[in-house]
Amino acid sequence: MKNNKKKITLNIFTCLTIAFFTIVVSFSFIACSDGNESVRLDGERHELPSLKEYDISTVVSDSGITRYRLVSPELLVYDKAPEPYSLFPQGVYIERFDQNYNVDADLTADHAKYFEQKALWQLNGNVKIKNLQGEIFETEELFWDQRSERIYTNKFMKIIQKDKTIKGTGFESNQTMTQYTIKRPVGEFLIGF
């Protein structure tokens, strides 16, 4: 009877070992078979994205009505970082729809980062926004604080209106880009006496 117990115990151990080995080998083949990307195993967990998505296109609705569409070639989510964020390293395009689903405002940037806890967007590189009045805003860096509903930058800003172009350094606006201030304007100005 003791020999039978040893045989049964040995057989179960052997089966588990073979099963474990088979699973490890299978995952090795799966992990190495089709991937063109290298897998980074060094580094801290907060330095690695927990999610990587390509060719993103998503809509945001308000009360069942589609209001915004976000498009990006790549999204990386770092939710284990000390300050969690989403990164759009290849740029982002956001458009706003009116009630008839026509695009009435849009935004593009070469690079974007969204800080979840702060509800703050940081847009960099060829940032271009068209507001509801058709004005075009161009800068190299822009912040959009969704909590305070404020858009701002300390960088150079160019505003193209129908009849003139305004330039300056430092900019602050409401989030619809309809009430704004340039802190240090530059250029020629008419002064009436």
KEPA-462388 format. One record per atom (N, C-alpha, C): residue in three letters; y, x, z. Coordinates in pm, whole numbers, padded with zeros to 5 digits, always signed. Layout:
// residues N
ALAYXZ...
END
This chain:
// residues 193
MET-00119+00082+00000MET+00000+00000+00000MET+00125+00087+00000LYS+00124+00198+00077LYS+00239+00287+00081LYS+00265+00347-00056ASN+00159+00386-00127ASN+00175+00443-00260ASN+00236+00341-00357ASN+00197+00214-00344ASN+00253+00108-00428ASN+00404+00093-00404LYS+00445+00098-00274LYS+00587+00088-00242LYS+00664+00205-00301LYS+00606+00326-00293LYS+00671+00444-00350LYS+00684+00429-00500LYS+00577+00380-00566LYS+00582+00361-00711LYS+00687+00259-00749ILE+00695+00147-00676ILE+00793+00043-00706ILE+00933+00097-00684THR+00956+00168-00571THR+01086+00225-00542THR+01122+00328-00647LEU+01031+00413-00685LEU+01054+00514-00787LEU+01083+00449-00921ASN+01011+00344-00956ASN+01034+00275-01083ASN+01171+00210-01087ILE+01214+00146-00977ILE+01346+00083-00973ILE+01454+00191-00985PHE+01441+00300-00912PHE+01537+00410-00920PHE+01543+00466-01061THR+01427+00487-01121THR+01421+00539-01257THR+01487+00444-01356CYS+01461+00315-01342CYS+01521+00214-01430CYS+01673+00211-01415LEU+01721+00216-01289LEU+01865+00216-01266LEU+01931+00341-01325THR+01867+00454-01309THR+01920+00580-01364THR+01926+00572-01516ILE+01819+00525-01577ILE+01816+00514-01723ILE+01922+00414-01771ALA+01935+00301-01700ALA+02034+00200-01737ALA+02175+00258-01725PHE+02204+00328-01616PHE+02335+00389-01596PHE+02364+00491-01706PHE+02268+00576-01735PHE+02282+00678-01839PHE+02308+00613-01975THR+02235+00506-02004THR+02251+00435-02132THR+02392+00375-02142ILE+02440+00316-02033ILE+02575+00257-02034ILE+02680+00365-02055VAL+02669+00477-01983VAL+02766+00586-01997VAL+02765+00640-02140VAL+02649+00662-02195VAL+02639+00715-02332VAL+02695+00613-02431SER+02667+00485-02411SER+02718+00381-02501SER+02871+00379-02498PHE+02930+00384-02376PHE+03076+00384-02368PHE+03134+00510-02430SER+03065+00621-02419SER+03112+00744-02481SER+03120+00729-02631PHE+03018+00669-02691PHE+03018+00648-02836PHE+03126+00548-02877ILE+03141+00442-02798ILE+03242+00341-02830ILE+03381+00401-02819ALA+03406+00477-02713ALA+03538+00535-02691ALA+03573+00638-02795CYS+03475+00707-02850CYS+03503+00815-02943CYS+03484+00776-03090SER+03436+00657-03116SER+03396+00626-03251SER+03511+00605-03349ASP+03601+00510-03323ASP+03700+00476-03424ASP+03842+00518-03389GLY+03866+00566-03271GLY+04003+00591-03226GLY+04068+00707-03298ASN+04190+00684-03346ASN+04270+00790-03403ASN+04363+00848-03298GLU+04380+00776-03188GLU+04468+00820-03082GLU+04390+00902-02980SER+04458+00998-02920SER+04394+01071-02813SER+04417+00996-02682VAL+04321+01000-02596VAL+04331+00931-02468VAL+04374+01033-02364ARG+04485+01004-02297ARG+04538+01095-02197ARG+04481+01058-02062LEU+04404+01147-02002LEU+04343+01119-01873LEU+04411+01194-01759ASP+04499+01288-01793ASP+04569+01359-01687ASP+04699+01285-01654GLY+04760+01318-01544GLY+04885+01254-01506GLY+04865+01144-01404GLU+04975+01101-01349GLU+04974+00996-01249GLU+04964+00860-01315ARG+04911+00762-01243ARG+04893+00627-01297ARG+05026+00565-01338HIS+05132+00589-01261HIS+05262+00530-01293HIS+05325+00590-01419GLU+05272+00704-01466GLU+05323+00767-01588GLU+05255+00714-01714LEU+05150+00634-01697LEU+05074+00584-01810LEU+05102+00435-01831PRO+05112+00392-01957PRO+05133+00248-01978PRO+05006+00170-01945SER+05024+00054-01883SER+04909-00032-01854SER+04879-00122-01972LEU+04975-00135-02063LEU+04957-00218-02181LEU+05028-00152-02297LYS+04961-00150-02412LYS+05020-00096-02534LYS+04990-00196-02645GLU+05095-00250-02704GLU+05080-00350-02811GLU+05158-00306-02934TYR+05109-00347-03050TYR+05174-00313-03176TYR+05209-00440-03252ASP+05313-00431-03334ASP+05358-00541-03419ASP+05380-00669-03339ILE+05470-00660-03242ILE+05501-00772-03153ILE+05595-00870-03224SER+05567-00996-03213SER+05657-01102-03257SER+05633-01219-03163THR+05734-01249-03081THR+05717-01356-02984THR+05843-01442-02979VAL+05826-01567-02943VAL+05940-01658-02932VAL+05958-01699-02786VAL+06083-01729-02752VAL+06117-01775-02618VAL+06179-01913-02634SER+06128-02009-02557SER+06182-02145-02568SER+06248-02185-02437ASP+06339-02281-02449ASP+06407-02337-02334ASP+06393-02488-02345SER+06328-02549-02247SER+06302-02694-02247SER+06228-02739-02373GLY+06136-02657-02419GLY+06055-02691-02535GLY+06122-02663-02669ILE+06243-02608-02668ILE+06315-02577-02791ILE+06316-02426-02810THR+06270-02378-02925THR+06268-02234-02954THR+06411-02184-02963ARG+06443-02085-02880ARG+06579-02031-02874ARG+06590-01888-02925TYR+06488-01806-02898TYR+06495-01665-02934TYR+06363-01619-02996ARG+06373-01516-03078ARG+06254-01449-03130ARG+06275-01300-03112LEU+06175-01231-03058LEU+06178-01087-03037LEU+06071-01025-03125VAL+06109-00921-03201VAL+06018-00851-03290VAL+06030-00702-03261SER+05914-00634-03253SER+05914-00490-03231SER+05785-00429-03283PRO+05792-00308-03339PRO+05669-00242-03386PRO+05576-00198-03272GLU+05634-00174-03153GLU+05551-00123-03043GLU+05609-00163-02908LEU+05520-00198-02816LEU+05558-00232-02678LEU+05466-00155-02584LEU+05527-00086-02486LEU+05453-00017-02381LEU+05499-00075-02247VAL+05405-00116-02163VAL+05438-00174-02033VAL+05396-00077-01923TYR+05492-00038-01839TYR+05468+00052-01727TYR+05486-00026-01598ASP+05389-00110-01564ASP+05402-00195-01446ASP+05363-00125-01316LYS+05310-00004-01323LYS+05276+00072-01203LYS+05384+00176-01169ALA+05489+00184-01250ALA+05599+00277-01223ALA+05673+00232-01097PRO+05739+00324-01026PRO+05816+00285-00907PRO+05916+00173-00938GLU+05974+00178-01057GLU+06061+00070-01105GLU+05999+00021-01236PRO+05915-00085-01231PRO+05842-00131-01350PRO+05935-00161-01468TYR+05888-00124-01588TYR+05968-00148-01707TYR+05880-00165-01829SER+05939-00225-01932SER+05876-00237-02063SER+05958-00153-02159LEU+05889-00082-02247LEU+05955+00011-02338LEU+05925-00028-02482PHE+06028-00029-02563PHE+06016-00054-02706PHE+06060+00074-02776PRO+05971+00174-02785PRO+06011+00306-02834PRO+06048+00312-02982GLN+06005+00215-03060GLN+06036+00213-03203GLN+06140+00108-03237GLY+06208+00057-03137GLY+06317-00037-03160GLY+06280-00181-03134VAL+06383-00265-03143VAL+06367-00408-03115VAL+06465-00486-03201TYR+06426-00607-03238TYR+06512-00701-03309TYR+06499-00834-03236ILE+06614-00891-03197ILE+06615-01019-03127ILE+06709-01112-03203GLU+06663-01233-03229GLU+06751-01330-03294GLU+06758-01457-03210ARG+06874-01523-03218ARG+06897-01648-03145ARG+06906-01761-03246PHE+06844-01875-03214PHE+06843-01990-03303PHE+06934-02100-03253ASP+06996-02173-03348ASP+07070-02294-03311ASP+06973-02412-03307GLN+07026-02533-03292GLN+06941-02652-03280GLN+06860-02680-03407ASN+06909-02631-03522ASN+06838-02652-03650ASN+06751-02532-03688TYR+06727-02441-03594TYR+06645-02322-03611TYR+06703-02223-03712ASN+06836-02225-03728ASN+06904-02123-03808ASN+06942-02010-03714VAL+06935-01887-03762VAL+06974-01772-03681VAL+07126-01771-03671ASP+07179-01781-03548ASP+07324-01780-03532ASP+07376-01654-03463ALA+07287-01571-03412ALA+07325-01443-03352ALA+07202-01353-03353ASP+07225-01221-03361ASP+07111-01129-03357ASP+07150-00995-03298LEU+07048-00917-03267LEU+07065-00787-03202LEU+06958-00692-03254THR+06996-00568-03285THR+06899-00464-03321THR+06933-00337-03244ALA+06830-00257-03217ALA+06847-00128-03151ALA+06728-00040-03187ASP+06751+00091-03196ASP+06644+00186-03229ASP+06545+00204-03114HIS+06590+00176-02993HIS+06509+00200-02872HIS+06556+00102-02766ALA+06464+00043-02692ALA+06502-00050-02587ALA+06410-00035-02466LYS+06467-00061-02351LYS+06392-00055-02226LYS+06435-00175-02141TYR+06337-00246-02086TYR+06367-00362-02003TYR+06313-00337-01863PHE+06405-00336-01763PHE+06369-00316-01624PHE+06344-00453-01562GLU+06219-00482-01527GLU+06179-00615-01483GLU+06247-00659-01354GLN+06247-00573-01251GLN+06302-00613-01122GLN+06452-00637-01127LYS+06523-00562-01210LYS+06668-00577-01223LYS+06707-00680-01328ALA+06613-00722-01414ALA+06642-00808-01529ALA+06753-00744-01613LEU+06732-00615-01644LEU+06833-00535-01714LEU+06774-00474-01841TRP+06843-00494-01953TRP+06807-00431-02080TRP+06893-00309-02100GLN+06832-00198-02146GLN+06906-00080-02188GLN+06872-00059-02335LEU+06973-00069-02421LEU+06955-00056-02565LEU+07020+00074-02611ASN+06949+00151-02693ASN+07000+00280-02739ASN+06979+00298-02889GLY+07070+00372-02950GLY+07056+00411-03090GLY+07085+00300-03188ASN+07194+00311-03260ASN+07232+00213-03363ASN+07223+00070-03313VAL+07281+00045-03197VAL+07283-00089-03140VAL+07383-00172-03220LYS+07336-00285-03269LYS+07421-00372-03351LYS+07396-00517-03310ILE+07506-00588-03280ILE+07497-00728-03237ILE+07591-00811-03322LYS+07543-00926-03367LYS+07629-01024-03434LYS+07637-01145-03342ASN+07759-01185-03303ASN+07774-01298-03211ASN+07788-01430-03287LEU+07809-01539-03214LEU+07818-01672-03274LEU+07937-01688-03369GLN+08043-01609-03350GLN+08160-01616-03437GLN+08146-01526-03560GLY+08035-01453-03571GLY+08016-01364-03685GLY+08073-01225-03666GLU+08127-01196-03547GLU+08177-01063-03518GLU+08059-00968-03502ILE+08077-00844-03545ILE+07970-00744-03536ILE+08014-00634-03440PHE+07926-00602-03345PHE+07951-00500-03243PHE+07854-00385-03266GLU+07907-00262-03273GLU+07823-00145-03296GLU+07852-00038-03191THR+07744+00018-03134THR+07756+00125-03035THR+07625+00202-03030GLU+07621+00309-02953GLU+07499+00388-02938GLU+07422+00355-02811GLU+07487+00287-02717GLU+07420+00247-02593GLU+07485+00121-02538LEU+07400+00030-02492LEU+07450-00097-02440LEU+07356-00146-02331PHE+07413-00205-02226PHE+07335-00262-02118PHE+07360-00413-02114TRP+07254-00488-02092TRP+07263-00634-02080TRP+07200-00673-01947ASP+07285-00707-01851ASP+07240-00749-01718ASP+07223-00900-01722GLN+07101-00946-01725GLN+07075-01089-01738GLN+07110-01167-01612ARG+07102-01103-01496ARG+07136-01173-01371ARG+07284-01204-01362SER+07366-01105-01394SER+07512-01127-01388SER+07566-01181-01520GLU+07478-01195-01621GLU+07515-01245-01754GLU+07629-01162-01812ARG+07614-01030-01801ARG+07717-00935-01841ARG+07659-00830-01935ILE+07736-00792-02036ILE+07699-00686-02130ILE+07806-00578-02119TYR+07765-00450-02115TYR+07863-00344-02096TYR+07814-00210-02150THR+07910-00118-02171THR+07881+00020-02207THR+08002+00106-02172ASN+07977+00233-02150ASN+08084+00331-02133ASN+08101+00415-02259LYS+08024+00386-02360LYS+08025+00460-02486LYS+08127+00399-02583PHE+08142+00465-02697PHE+08230+00418-02804PHE+08176+00286-02861MET+08267+00191-02887MET+08229+00060-02940MET+08318+00029-03060LYS+08256-00026-03164LYS+08332-00071-03281LYS+08304-00220-03298ILE+08410-00300-03310ILE+08398-00445-03328ILE+08457-00479-03465ILE+08374-00534-03551ILE+08419-00570-03685ILE+08441-00721-03688GLN+08568-00759-03706GLN+08605-00900-03717GLN+08638-00930-03863LYS+08661-01057-03895LYS+08689-01095-04034LYS+08810-01023-04091ASP+08916-01008-04011ASP+09041-00952-04063ASP+09077-00814-04008LYS+08998-00761-03914LYS+09031-00630-03858LYS+08910-00567-03790THR+08924-00437-03760THR+08822-00363-03687THR+08887-00306-03561ILE+08823-00326-03449ILE+08874-00276-03321ILE+08778-00167-03273LYS+08835-00055-03224LYS+08753+00056-03176LYS+08801+00098-03038GLY+08707+00153-02960GLY+08745+00202-02829GLY+08625+00248-02749THR+08653+00303-02633THR+08549+00352-02543THR+08547+00265-02418GLY+08428+00225-02380GLY+08413+00136-02264GLY+08428-00008-02308PHE+08331-00090-02271PHE+08329-00228-02319PHE+08261-00314-02214GLU+08313-00437-02198GLU+08251-00532-02107GLU+08266-00671-02167SER+08161-00754-02153SER+08161-00886-02215SER+08072-00983-02138ASN+08093-01113-02166ASN+07995-01212-02120ASN+07873-01198-02211GLN+07763-01262-02178GLN+07641-01236-02256GLN+07639-01305-02392THR+07733-01392-02420THR+07741-01450-02555THR+07833-01368-02645MET+07893-01263-02591MET+07982-01172-02664MET+08103-01246-02722THR+08154-01344-02646THR+08270-01420-02693THR+08396-01389-02612GLN+08382-01338-02491GLN+08495-01297-02408GLN+08472-01153-02367TYR+08547-01062-02427TYR+08520-00920-02405TYR+08647-00840-02392THR+08631-00719-02337THR+08740-00625-02316THR+08696-00486-02356ILE+08782-00415-02430ILE+08761-00272-02456ILE+08851-00199-02359LYS+08794-00109-02280LYS+08869-00044-02173LYS+08970+00058-02224ARG+08931+00141-02322ARG+09022+00241-02378ARG+09025+00226-02531PRO+09106+00133-02583PRO+09112+00113-02728PRO+09177+00232-02798VAL+09138+00254-02923VAL+09198+00359-03005VAL+09234+00300-03141GLY+09334+00362-03208GLY+09373+00316-03340GLY+09520+00279-03342GLU+09561+00218-03453GLU+09700+00177-03471GLU+09717+00033-03425PHE+09827+00007-03354PHE+09856-00126-03302PHE+09997-00164-03336LEU+10020-00289-03372LEU+10154-00339-03397LEU+10213-00386-03265ILE+10336-00340-03239ILE+10404-00380-03117ILE+10532-00450-03157GLY+10548-00573-03118GLY+10668-00649-03154GLY+10772-00644-03044PHE+10898-00635-03085PHE+11011-00635-02989PHE+11095-00755-03010
END
